[in-house]
Amino acid sequence: MEICVDSIESVKNACEAGAARIELCSALSLGGLTPTLALFRLTKLKYPHIPLFVMIRPREGDFEYSQSEVEEMKLSIEMFLAAGADGFVFGCLKTVKVGHHSNTGLMVDAEVCSNLIQKCHGKPVTFHRAFDLCFSPEEALQICEHLGFARILSSGGCNSAVNGYRQLAALSIQSKQIKVLPGCGINSTNMAEFLSKSKQEYDVSYKELHASCRKPREKSQSEINFFVDFALNCKICDQTEVQKCVNILKQFTVCSS
């Protein structure tokens, strides 16, 4: 299980529950942004044995970046690479013409992604869920594979990977070297169904899944009394939920091997 986290408390819960890899972010409520160097260093110090992939996303919103934003992303990669990052997570898109008409759609920005990958100096890179915004997932997969991405994180173009299992299976069958990493909405209550349908209907097995396993943080009485929205909406990784997900994935991995 790859668990995405945005706080040291969530890091602790994920690592101690058996996460195989951490995607380190800030602001998961915004879809995940570049984390602080302090959080990265503290995570490396406390859990040096867990592979740590760093989200590189300079702002919330869309995934078409200006030249200055790309420069910021490059500097972030250099900084985390020097600090010992095991891998990176990012995704850049561009608007392109679709067909012979004036229609447009989004597609992987190969030039920007290539430049960012070069900055990673051989570390594995995941193209995040911006992938699901591409008008042609088959073409997007080919581009990502050609660029050298190690994984694509996708929900199959749906609001959850469970609903997108057909598209995810099709991408997995199409892929040659790149790994398809299902993520979004996966939890201990639906994981077995997702894995079973993928295997039974398409003969596709997954050894890696992505989840956040978050729950609302327990609130102190002072927070409840003060009723501050940003405090009440805080979520953290649920250690018990991670353990359940890890165990389910292990069961299916053993059965499919």
C-alpha positions in Angstrom: 0.0 0.0 0.0 1.1 3.5 -0.9 -0.4 5.9 1.6 -0.6 9.7 0.9 -0.1 11.8 4.0 0.3 15.5 4.8 1.3 15.6 8.5 3.8 13.9 10.8 1.0 12.3 12.7 -0.4 10.8 9.6 3.2 9.6 8.6 3.4 7.9 12.0 0.1 6.1 11.6 0.8 5.0 8.1 4.3 3.7 8.7 3.4 1.9 11.9 0.4 0.3 10.2 2.6 -1.3 7.5 2.5 1.1 4.6 5.0 0.0 2.0 5.6 3.5 0.6 4.6 7.1 1.5 3.5 9.8 -0.8 4.4 13.0 1.1 2.3 16.1 0.5 0.9 19.1 2.2 -2.8 20.2 2.0 -4.5 16.9 1.0 -7.7 18.8 1.3 -6.6 20.6 -1.9 -5.6 17.4 -3.6 -2.0 17.5 -2.3 0.7 20.2 -2.7 4.5 20.2 -2.3 5.3 19.4 1.3 7.6 21.4 3.5 11.3 20.4 3.7 10.9 20.2 7.5 8.2 17.5 7.2 10.3 15.6 4.8 13.4 15.7 6.9 11.5 14.7 10.1 9.9 11.8 8.2 13.2 10.6 6.9 14.7 10.8 10.4 11.9 8.9 12.1 11.2 6.3 9.4 14.3 6.0 7.2 13.3 2.5 6.0 10.1 3.6 4.3 10.4 4.8 0.6 9.4 8.4 0.5 7.9 9.9 -2.7 7.5 13.6 -2.7 4.6 15.5 -4.4 5.7 18.3 -6.6 2.8 20.6 -7.1 3.3 24.3 -6.4 -0.3 25.4 -6.1 -3.9 24.3 -6.1 -6.0 24.4 -9.2 -5.3 23.2 -12.7 -2.2 21.4 -14.0 -1.1 23.8 -16.8 1.9 25.5 -15.4 3.7 28.8 -16.3 7.4 28.9 -16.9 8.0 30.4 -13.5 6.0 27.6 -11.8 8.0 25.0 -13.7 11.2 26.7 -12.5 9.8 26.4 -8.9 9.0 22.7 -9.5 12.6 22.1 -10.7 14.0 23.8 -7.6 11.7 21.8 -5.3 12.9 18.6 -7.0 16.6 19.6 -6.6 16.0 20.4 -2.9 14.2 17.1 -2.0 16.6 15.1 -4.1 19.5 16.5 -2.1 17.6 15.7 1.1 17.3 12.0 0.1 13.9 11.7 -1.7 13.3 8.1 -3.0 10.9 9.3 -5.8 8.7 12.0 -7.0 5.0 12.6 -7.9 3.9 15.2 -10.4 1.8 15.8 -13.5 1.7 18.5 -16.1 -0.9 19.0 -18.8 -1.4 21.2 -21.8 -4.4 22.2 -24.0 -4.3 20.6 -27.4 -6.6 20.4 -30.5 -8.8 17.3 -30.7 -9.8 16.1 -34.1 -10.3 18.2 -37.2 -12.6 20.7 -35.5 -12.0 23.5 -33.1 -12.5 21.3 -30.1 -9.7 21.2 -27.5 -8.8 18.8 -24.7 -6.0 18.2 -22.1 -3.0 16.0 -22.7 0.3 15.2 -21.0 2.7 18.1 -21.5 5.6 15.9 -22.7 8.2 18.7 -22.9 7.6 20.0 -19.3 7.4 16.5 -17.9 10.6 15.5 -19.7 12.5 18.4 -18.2 11.2 17.7 -14.7 12.1 14.0 -15.0 15.6 14.9 -16.0 15.9 16.8 -12.7 15.0 13.6 -10.8 18.3 11.9 -11.9 16.9 8.4 -12.3 14.6 8.4 -9.3 11.2 6.8 -10.0 8.4 9.2 -10.9 4.6 8.8 -10.7 2.3 10.8 -12.9 -0.5 11.7 -10.5 -4.2 11.9 -11.1 -4.0 14.8 -13.5 -3.8 11.8 -15.8 -7.6 11.3 -15.5 -8.2 14.7 -17.1 -6.6 13.7 -20.4 -9.0 13.3 -23.3 -7.4 10.1 -24.4 -6.1 7.9 -21.5 -4.6 5.5 -24.1 -2.5 8.2 -25.7 -1.6 9.7 -22.3 -0.3 6.3 -21.2 1.8 6.0 -24.3 3.3 9.4 -23.7 4.0 8.7 -20.0 5.6 5.4 -20.9 7.8 7.0 -23.5 8.9 9.7 -21.1 10.0 7.1 -18.5 7.4 7.5 -15.8 7.5 4.5 -13.5 3.8 4.7 -12.6 0.5 6.5 -13.4 -1.9 7.1 -10.5 -5.4 6.9 -11.8 -9.0 6.3 -10.9 -9.8 5.2 -14.4 -11.4 8.6 -15.2 -14.1 8.1 -12.6 -14.9 9.6 -9.2 -13.3 6.5 -7.6 -11.0 3.7 -8.7 -13.8 1.2 -7.8 -16.1 2.7 -10.4 -13.2 3.1 -12.9 -12.0 -0.5 -12.6 -12.7 -1.3 -16.3 -10.6 1.6 -17.6 -7.9 0.8 -15.1 -7.8 -2.8 -16.3 -7.7 -1.7 -19.9 -4.7 0.6 -19.2 -3.0 -2.2 -17.3 -3.3 -4.5 -20.2 -2.1 -1.8 -22.6 1.0 -0.9 -20.5 4.3 -2.5 -21.3 6.7 -1.2 -18.6 4.8 1.5 -16.7 2.8 0.4 -13.7 -0.9 1.4 -13.3 -1.5 2.5 -9.7 -5.2 2.5 -8.8 -6.1 5.2 -6.4 -9.0 7.5 -5.2 -11.8 6.2 -3.0 -10.2 2.8 -2.3 -10.7 1.7 1.3 -11.1 -1.5 3.3 -14.8 -1.8 2.5 -14.5 -1.9 -1.3 -10.9 -3.0 -1.9 -11.7 -6.7 -2.1 -14.5 -6.1 -4.6 -12.2 -3.9 -6.7 -9.5 -6.5 -6.8 -11.9 -9.4 -7.4 -13.6 -7.8 -10.3 -10.3 -6.8 -11.9 -9.0 -10.3 -11.7 -12.2 -12.2 -12.6 -13.3 -10.0 -15.5 -10.0 -8.9 -17.0 -7.4 -11.2 -15.4 -5.6 -8.1 -14.0 -3.9 -8.3 -10.6 -2.5 -5.3 -8.7 0.4 -5.6 -6.3 0.2 -1.9 -5.4 -2.7 0.4 -4.5 -2.9 4.0 -3.4 -5.1 5.4 -0.6 -5.2 8.1 2.1 -7.1 6.2 4.7 -8.1 9.4 6.4 -10.6 10.1 9.1 -11.6 13.3 10.9 -9.1 14.2 13.7 -10.5 14.0 17.2 -11.4 17.5 18.3 -10.5 19.1 21.6 -13.2 20.7 23.6 -11.7 24.1 23.0 -11.9 23.6 19.3 -15.5 22.5 19.5 -16.4 25.5 21.7 -14.5 28.0 19.4 -16.0 26.3 16.3 -13.2 27.2 13.8 -13.9 25.6 10.5 -10.3 24.9 9.6 -9.8 23.1 12.9 -13.0 21.1 12.6 -12.2 19.9 9.1 -8.8 18.5 9.9 -8.2 14.8 8.8 -5.5 12.4 9.6 -4.5 8.9 8.5 -6.3 6.2 10.3 -3.9 3.5 11.5 -6.5 0.8 11.8 -7.8 1.5 8.3 -4.3 1.3 6.8 -3.8 -2.1 8.6 -7.0 -3.4 7.1 -6.1 -2.3 3.6 -2.5 -3.7 3.9 -3.9 -7.1 5.0 -6.5 -7.3 2.2 -3.9 -6.5 -0.4 -1.5 -9.1 1.0 -4.2 -11.7 0.8 -4.9 -11.0 -2.9 -1.2 -10.7 -3.7 -0.6 -14.2 -2.2 -3.6 -15.7 -4.0 -2.5 -14.3 -7.4 1.2 -15.2 -7.1 
